[in-house]
Amino acid sequence: MTDFSPVHRDLIDRVPLSPDARIEEEVVVYDHNGVTLEGFVVFDAALTGPRPAVVVVHDWTGLREYPKARAHMLARLGYFVFCADIYGQGRRFEAVEDCQTEAGKYYGDLPLLRARVGAAYDRVVLDERSDNARIAVIGYCFGGSAALEFARAGAPVAATVSFHGGLVVHEPADVDKITGPLLVLTGGSDPVVPDETLVAFENELRTRDDLDWTVTTYAGAPHAFTLPGTPPYRELADRRSWRAMLDLFSETLS
């Protein structure tokens, strides 16, 4: 099992662990167009049969400890969780300049970004522990942007959730293929998503009358407000946004 830092262990322990649960992890090596990717799976082995699944997309640092901690929280709730690897095996970063460069490759090539999320989604579909009719995709920061872009690709996801993700506005609107509901959880003091960008994004969603979407803005919350142990962390916004996601899952994945 992953040896989590205290701040992430405390985060995981917010979700009570059932006495009968057997939380297990797996490293899953998979491929996209010749690029080796290394995903991370967490699930409760005490459960039998297919269960609802969640694909978690990492922030711009790559698949490091934080998304794995969120995966453990979801696994304790009975979900089969697959942490996607967008960058590739071993490509994990700390320096801001390196993160900007790597993430920029995908913001500059949105079809590639969608396809990398799709490679993880396809891997989940092939897993017999996953209920393919009940798969959600969520992401944090860069991963929130990636989750929303994947929804635009038209995959039959049950729900898509973005936590403080960058909101890419498309002109003309590119919402025709979105299937399940969107939940966008953003900070009211996030310089990455200024008011004009948020309005433009919402106006794009409004071009489709039948699209199910919700945008929630948390007062005073900066970018990356769910990352514990960092200056932007806001506990109230973190807890409320987590509950908002679970409320959506109770409607779409139950």
C-alpha positions in Angstrom: 0.0 0.0 0.0 1.1 3.6 -0.7 2.8 5.2 2.2 0.9 8.4 2.2 2.1 11.6 3.8 0.3 12.6 7.0 -1.7 15.4 5.3 -3.0 12.9 2.7 -3.6 10.2 5.3 -5.8 12.6 7.2 -7.7 13.4 4.0 -8.3 9.7 3.3 -9.5 9.1 6.9 -12.3 11.6 6.4 -14.1 8.7 4.8 -14.7 6.0 7.4 -13.3 2.5 6.6 -15.8 -0.3 6.9 -14.6 -3.1 9.2 -15.1 -5.6 6.4 -13.4 -3.6 3.7 -10.2 -4.8 2.0 -8.8 -1.8 0.1 -6.3 -2.9 -2.5 -4.1 -1.0 -5.0 -2.7 -2.0 -8.4 -0.3 -0.3 -10.7 -1.6 -0.7 -14.3 0.7 -0.2 -17.2 -1.2 0.6 -20.4 -0.6 2.2 -23.8 -1.7 5.1 -26.0 -0.3 5.3 -29.5 3.0 3.7 -28.5 3.4 5.8 -25.3 3.6 3.8 -22.1 1.3 5.1 -19.4 1.2 4.0 -15.7 -2.2 4.2 -14.0 -3.2 3.4 -10.5 -6.2 1.4 -9.4 -7.8 1.3 -5.9 -10.8 -0.8 -5.0 -12.5 -2.7 -2.1 -11.7 -6.4 -2.7 -14.4 -7.4 -0.2 -17.0 -6.3 -2.8 -18.0 -8.7 -5.5 -19.3 -8.1 -9.0 -19.1 -5.0 -11.2 -19.4 -1.7 -9.3 -19.6 1.9 -10.4 -16.3 3.3 -11.5 -14.5 6.7 -11.3 -11.7 7.8 -13.5 -9.6 10.4 -11.7 -7.3 12.7 -13.7 -4.3 14.3 -12.0 -3.3 17.9 -11.8 -0.4 19.4 -13.9 2.3 17.8 -11.7 1.3 14.3 -13.0 0.1 11.2 -11.3 1.5 11.8 -7.8 0.2 11.2 -4.3 -2.7 13.6 -4.2 -5.0 11.9 -6.8 -4.2 8.6 -5.3 -5.4 9.8 -1.9 -8.7 10.9 -3.5 -8.9 7.5 -5.2 -8.6 5.8 -1.7 -11.5 8.0 -0.4 -13.7 6.9 -3.3 -12.7 3.3 -3.0 -13.8 3.4 0.7 -17.2 4.4 -0.7 -17.4 1.3 -2.9 -16.2 2.7 -6.2 -13.7 1.1 -8.5 -11.2 3.9 -9.1 -8.7 4.3 -11.9 -6.2 7.2 -11.7 -5.3 8.1 -15.3 -1.8 8.9 -16.4 -1.9 11.7 -19.0 1.8 12.4 -19.3 3.4 9.0 -19.5 5.3 6.6 -17.3 7.8 8.3 -15.0 6.8 11.8 -16.1 6.1 13.5 -12.8 7.0 17.1 -12.1 7.5 19.6 -9.2 8.9 22.8 -10.6 6.3 25.2 -11.9 8.2 25.8 -15.2 8.2 22.0 -15.9 4.5 21.7 -15.0 3.7 24.6 -17.3 5.6 23.1 -20.2 4.2 19.7 -19.9 0.6 20.7 -19.3 1.0 23.2 -22.2 1.6 20.4 -24.6 -1.9 19.1 -24.0 -3.7 22.4 -23.7 -2.2 23.1 -27.1 -3.4 19.7 -28.5 -6.9 19.1 -27.1 -7.6 16.1 -29.3 -4.5 14.4 -27.7 -5.7 15.4 -24.2 -9.1 13.9 -24.8 -7.5 10.8 -26.2 -5.2 10.3 -23.2 -8.3 10.4 -20.9 -10.0 8.1 -23.3 -7.1 5.6 -23.0 -7.8 5.4 -19.2 -11.5 5.2 -19.8 -11.1 2.3 -22.2 -8.9 0.5 -19.7 -11.7 0.8 -17.1 -14.3 -0.5 -19.6 -12.2 -3.6 -20.1 -12.0 -4.4 -16.4 -14.6 -6.9 -15.2 -14.8 -5.1 -11.8 -16.2 -2.0 -13.5 -19.9 -1.5 -14.3 -19.6 0.1 -17.8 -23.0 1.7 -17.5 -21.9 3.7 -14.5 -18.5 5.4 -15.1 -17.8 8.9 -14.0 -14.7 11.1 -14.9 -13.4 13.6 -12.4 -10.3 15.8 -12.4 -8.3 18.4 -10.4 -6.9 21.6 -11.9 -5.4 20.4 -15.2 -7.3 17.2 -14.7 -10.6 19.1 -14.4 -9.9 20.7 -17.8 -9.1 17.2 -19.1 -12.3 15.7 -17.7 -14.4 18.4 -19.4 -12.6 18.0 -22.7 -13.2 14.3 -22.5 -16.9 14.9 -22.0 -16.9 17.0 -25.2 -15.6 13.9 -27.0 -19.0 12.2 -26.5 -18.0 9.2 -24.4 -21.0 7.7 -22.6 -19.9 8.8 -19.1 -22.5 8.9 -16.4 -21.1 12.2 -14.9 -18.2 14.6 -15.3 -16.8 16.6 -12.4 -14.2 19.4 -12.5 -12.5 20.6 -9.3 -10.9 24.0 -9.9 -10.2 23.2 -13.5 -9.3 25.6 -16.2 -12.3 26.3 -18.3 -11.5 26.1 -22.0 -14.1 28.0 -24.1 -14.7 26.8 -27.6 -15.8 28.9 -30.5 -18.0 27.8 -32.1 -19.6 25.9 -29.1 -18.5 22.3 -28.8 -21.1 20.7 -26.5 -23.2 18.7 -28.9 -21.7 15.3 -28.0 -21.7 15.6 -24.2 -23.8 12.8 -22.7 -24.0 12.9 -18.9 -24.3 15.8 -16.5 -21.4 18.2 -15.9 -20.5 19.6 -12.4 -18.0 22.4 -12.4 -16.7 23.4 -9.0 -14.6 26.5 -9.1 -13.1 29.2 -6.8 -14.5 32.7 -6.6 -11.0 34.0 -6.3 -9.3 31.8 -8.9 -7.2 33.9 -11.3 -7.1 30.9 -13.7 -10.9 31.3 -14.2 -11.7 35.0 -14.1 -15.4 36.1 -14.2 -15.4 36.7 -17.9 -14.1 33.2 -18.6 -16.7 31.6 -16.4 -19.5 33.6 -18.1 -18.2 32.6 -21.5 -18.0 29.0 -20.5 -21.5 29.0 -19.1 -22.8 30.8 -22.3 -21.3 28.0 -24.3 -23.2 25.4 -22.3 -26.4 27.4 -22.7 -26.3 26.8 -26.5 -27.8 23.4 -25.7 -31.1 23.5 -24.0 -31.1 19.9 -22.9 -27.6 19.9 -21.4 -27.5 19.1 -17.7 -24.9 21.3 -16.1 -24.2 22.9 -12.7 -21.5 25.5 -11.9 -20.8 26.2 -8.2 -18.5 29.0 -7.2 -17.0 29.0 -3.7 -16.5 32.4 -2.2 -12.9 33.4 -1.6 -11.5 30.1 -2.9 -8.4 30.4 -5.0 -7.1 28.0 -7.6 -6.3 24.5 -6.2 -8.5 25.0 -3.2 -8.9 21.2 -2.5 -5.2 20.5 -2.1 -4.4 20.0 1.6 -1.1 21.2 3.0 -0.8 23.9 0.3 -1.4 27.7 0.7 -4.5 27.7 -1.6 -6.3 25.1 0.5 -9.7 26.1 1.8 -11.2 23.3 4.0 -14.8 24.5 3.8 -14.8 24.7 0.0 -13.0 21.4 -0.2 -15.6 19.6 2.0 -18.6 21.3 0.2 -17.3 20.4 -3.2 -16.6 16.8 -2.2 -20.2 16.5 -1.0 -21.5 18.1 -4.2 -19.7 15.4 -6.2 -21.1 12.7 -4.0 -24.6 14.1 -4.4 -24.3 13.9 -8.2 -22.9 10.3 -7.9 -25.9 9.3 -5.8 -28.1 10.3 -8.8 -26.0 9.0 -11.6 -23.9 6.0 -10.3 -26.3 4.4 -7.8 
